[in-house]
Amino acid sequence: MTTGSLVAGVLALQGAFIEHIHMLNRIPEVKEAIPVRTEEQLNSVDCLIIPGGESTAMALIAERCNMLEPIRQFVQQKPTWGTCAGMIMLAKEATGAKRGGQQLFNALDVVVNRNQFGSQKESFQTMLHLPELVGEEPFAAVFIRAPVIKEIKSPKVKIVGRLEQKHGQTEAETAIAVIEDHLFATAFHPELTNDGRLHQFFVNMALKYKQ
């Protein structure tokens, strides 16, 4: 691929999308990073980031904007990365939802537990070793009302990140980052740091699928 060939989208219906756009714009292989709010914008991008935010609100807005089905179709075919609430939305199943449940994008074959760590005041930052994603240097991961992977439902799903120490009632070794084919999900907020290595990893992954 030539330099600057990738058009990357960030779902901009709700949540921390602008920070992802800033991170993507620092990567030479990215031709353009755009906020995605319409089906036309979605169809113009090679890959998509579903950001953190509030997954219930994100689902409701997607439904009202007639974006639920277009996004479901996109994530079945093209590289997509869900971060925090985005990981919940990308999953096929989520526990801890409000009564009546919520709509999901139904792609990643896992069960996600929402708000695993409790409320906003239980937010924390921890160093993670993610050698398959970013090399040997630890990554400062920010967890804000974060989910976790509760259950893996397919052998295609590969765990690529785990908690390294216990936090509250959540045990060390709990899965917090996974890959399934063209899908990538992290329970934390990499866009809230100055470390662009995970965004570079996703861009590299997307470029492979574009070839």
C-alpha positions in Angstrom: 0.0 0.0 0.0 1.2 3.5 -0.7 1.6 6.1 2.1 -1.6 7.8 3.0 -4.0 5.4 1.3 -6.4 4.5 4.1 -9.7 6.4 4.8 -10.5 5.7 8.4 -13.9 6.4 10.0 -14.9 7.0 13.6 -18.5 6.5 14.5 -19.6 10.0 15.7 -23.1 9.4 17.0 -22.1 9.7 20.6 -19.0 9.5 22.8 -15.3 10.3 22.6 -14.9 10.2 18.8 -12.8 13.4 18.2 -9.9 12.1 20.2 -9.7 9.0 17.9 -9.7 11.3 14.9 -6.8 13.3 16.3 -4.8 10.0 16.9 -5.6 8.7 13.4 -4.5 11.9 11.8 -1.0 11.5 13.3 -0.5 8.2 11.3 1.2 8.6 7.9 -0.7 5.7 6.3 -4.0 7.4 7.0 -5.1 9.6 4.1 -8.1 10.9 6.0 -9.9 10.3 9.3 -13.6 11.3 9.2 -16.5 11.3 11.7 -19.2 8.9 10.6 -22.8 9.9 11.1 -24.5 8.8 7.9 -24.7 5.7 5.7 -23.0 7.7 2.9 -20.0 8.5 5.2 -19.9 4.9 6.4 -19.7 3.6 2.8 -16.8 5.9 2.1 -14.4 4.5 4.7 -12.1 1.5 4.7 -12.3 0.8 8.5 -14.2 2.0 11.5 -13.6 2.8 15.1 -16.6 2.6 17.5 -15.6 4.9 20.4 -16.2 4.9 24.1 -19.3 6.7 25.4 -22.6 5.3 26.6 -23.6 2.2 24.8 -27.3 2.5 25.4 -27.4 6.0 24.1 -25.2 5.0 21.1 -27.6 2.2 20.3 -30.7 4.5 20.5 -29.2 7.2 18.4 -28.0 4.6 15.8 -31.6 3.3 15.6 -33.2 6.7 15.3 -30.7 7.7 12.5 -31.4 4.5 10.6 -27.7 3.5 11.1 -28.1 0.3 13.0 -28.4 -2.1 10.0 -25.8 -0.3 7.9 -23.3 -0.5 10.7 -24.2 -4.2 11.3 -23.5 -4.9 7.7 -20.2 -2.9 7.7 -18.8 -4.7 10.7 -19.4 -8.1 9.2 -17.1 -7.2 6.3 -14.6 -4.5 7.1 -12.0 -3.9 9.9 -13.7 -2.4 13.0 -12.3 -1.6 16.4 -14.5 -1.1 19.4 -13.1 0.7 22.5 -14.9 0.5 25.9 -18.6 1.2 25.0 -17.6 0.4 21.4 -16.5 -3.1 22.5 -20.0 -3.6 24.0 -21.7 -2.5 20.8 -19.5 -4.8 18.7 -20.4 -7.9 20.8 -23.1 -10.4 20.0 -24.2 -10.4 23.6 -23.9 -8.1 26.7 -24.8 -8.7 30.3 -25.6 -5.9 32.8 -27.8 -4.0 30.4 -30.8 -2.1 31.5 -34.1 -3.9 31.7 -35.3 -4.9 28.2 -31.7 -5.1 27.0 -30.2 -3.0 24.2 -29.4 -3.2 20.5 -25.9 -4.3 19.6 -24.0 -4.5 16.3 -23.8 -8.3 16.7 -20.4 -9.1 15.2 -17.8 -10.1 17.9 -18.5 -13.6 19.2 -18.2 -12.9 22.9 -20.3 -12.0 25.9 -19.3 -8.6 27.4 -20.2 -7.5 30.9 -21.0 -3.8 31.0 -19.7 -1.5 33.7 -17.6 -4.3 35.2 -15.6 -2.0 37.4 -18.5 0.1 38.7 -19.2 3.8 38.4 -17.1 6.7 37.1 -15.3 7.1 40.5 -13.9 3.6 40.1 -12.1 4.6 36.9 -8.3 3.8 36.9 -5.2 3.7 34.8 -2.9 0.7 34.7 0.1 -0.5 32.7 -0.6 -3.4 30.4 1.8 -5.6 28.5 0.4 -6.2 25.0 3.3 -7.7 23.0 1.2 -8.9 20.1 -0.2 -5.4 19.6 2.4 -2.9 20.5 5.7 -4.7 21.3 7.4 -5.0 24.6 6.9 -1.5 26.0 3.9 -1.4 28.4 0.8 0.5 27.4 -0.9 3.0 29.8 -4.6 1.8 29.7 -7.4 4.1 30.9 -10.5 2.3 32.2 -13.6 4.4 32.6 -16.8 2.5 33.6 -15.2 -0.2 31.5 -16.6 -3.6 30.3 -14.7 -6.9 30.2 -14.9 -10.0 28.1 -17.0 -12.4 30.2 -17.1 -15.3 27.8 -15.5 -16.3 24.5 -18.1 -18.0 22.2 -15.9 -18.9 19.2 -12.4 -20.4 18.7 -11.8 -17.6 16.2 -11.7 -15.1 19.1 -8.1 -14.6 20.3 -7.4 -12.9 23.6 -4.5 -10.4 23.1 -4.8 -8.5 26.4 -5.5 -9.3 30.0 -5.6 -7.4 33.3 -2.3 -7.9 35.1 -3.6 -7.3 38.6 -6.9 -7.4 40.5 -9.1 -4.3 40.4 -11.9 -4.3 42.9 -13.9 -7.6 42.3 -12.3 -8.1 38.9 -9.6 -10.7 38.9 -6.2 -10.5 37.3 -6.0 -12.3 33.9 -9.5 -11.1 33.0 -9.7 -10.6 29.2 -9.8 -6.9 28.1 -8.6 -7.1 24.5 -9.5 -9.5 21.7 -9.3 -10.0 18.0 -11.6 -12.0 15.8 -10.6 -12.0 12.1 -11.1 -8.3 11.0 -12.6 -7.2 14.4 -10.6 -5.7 17.3 -11.9 -4.7 20.7 -10.4 -3.2 23.8 -12.1 -2.5 27.1 -10.1 0.7 27.7 -9.6 4.1 26.1 -6.4 4.3 24.2 -7.4 7.6 22.7 -7.1 9.3 26.1 -3.3 8.9 26.1 -0.5 10.2 23.8 0.5 6.7 22.9 -0.5 6.0 19.3 0.7 2.4 19.1 -2.7 0.8 19.2 -4.1 3.1 16.6 -1.1 2.2 14.4 -1.8 -1.5 15.0 -5.4 -1.0 13.9 -4.3 0.9 10.8 -1.8 -1.8 9.9 -4.6 -4.4 10.4 -7.0 -2.4 8.2 -4.4 -2.0 5.4 -3.9 -5.8 5.2 -7.7 -6.2 4.6 -7.6 -3.5 2.0 -5.0 -5.2 -0.1 
